[in-house]
Amino acid sequence: MLGSLGTHLSFTPGAITNGRKMTHDCGTSRAIGYFLEFLLCVAPFGKQPLHLTLTGITNDNRDPTVDIIRTVTLPLLKRFEIEEGLELKVTKRGAPPGGGGEVVVQCPVVRQVKPLRLIEAGKIKRVRGLAYSTRVAPTLCGR
């Protein structure tokens, strides 16, 4: 059960039960991204696929925006092979203080999570511009 202001959360021991066509009003005190951070961690382990509509603020200075979660968190979940049926769709945008945004989240049920291997480091192509508020010499780019 979520609190009225989104400031507390209480769990009841047992299974996680998702459902279809559920809606939740997130209010205007916190952005929808605040709720999505936790929800996307728990939703794949439910008994049923999740289909949830969240309403409230989509962009805020304090919480991650819905677009950041869509471009960062969803590809990370796809690395665990949670792909088919995973979707985050912004149907309406809402800004403080009024809100009015609407986000539809769909998440499938995962029977077994695949292990993740992050062994290979990425290749650095160029170092340009400012690095930690100090200038980088152009000769370092060639090294």
Residue, then its C-alpha position, 0 to 999 in steps of 0.5 A: m500500500l502506498g501512502s497518500l503523499g508517497t512518503h511511506l510504503s508498507f509490505t504484507p508478507g506473501a506473494i507479489t500480486n500484479g494485475r491488469k488495468m490497475t491505476h494509481d494517482c501519484g499526486t503532485s508531491r513526487a514525480i512518477g519516476y520516484f514510484l517507477e524506480f522501485l516498481l520496475c525492480v519488483a514487478p517482474f517477480g509478480k504472479q501475473p503480468l503488470h499493466l499499470t497506469l500512473t498519473g501525476i507529474t512526469n518531469d520534476n527537478r528532484d526525481p528522475t524523469v520518465d524519459i530517463i527511466r525509459t532510456v536507462t532502466l529499461p535497457l538495463l532490464k533487457r540485459f537480464e532478458i526481460e524483453e518481451g512485453l516490457e513497455l513504458k509509454v508516456t501518454k500525457r505530460g504533466a509538470p508541477p504544480g498541476g500534474g496531469g501526466e499519465v504513464v502506462v507501464q507493462c511488465p511481464v512475469v519472469r520465471q528465471v532471471k539470467p545472470l549478467r556478465l559485465i566483464e568487458a570495459g568499453k573503449i574510450k574514443r576521445v577525450r575532449g573539452l573540460a574534465y573535472s573543471t580542468r582543461v584537457a590539452p589537445t595533444l592528449c587526444g592523440r595519445 
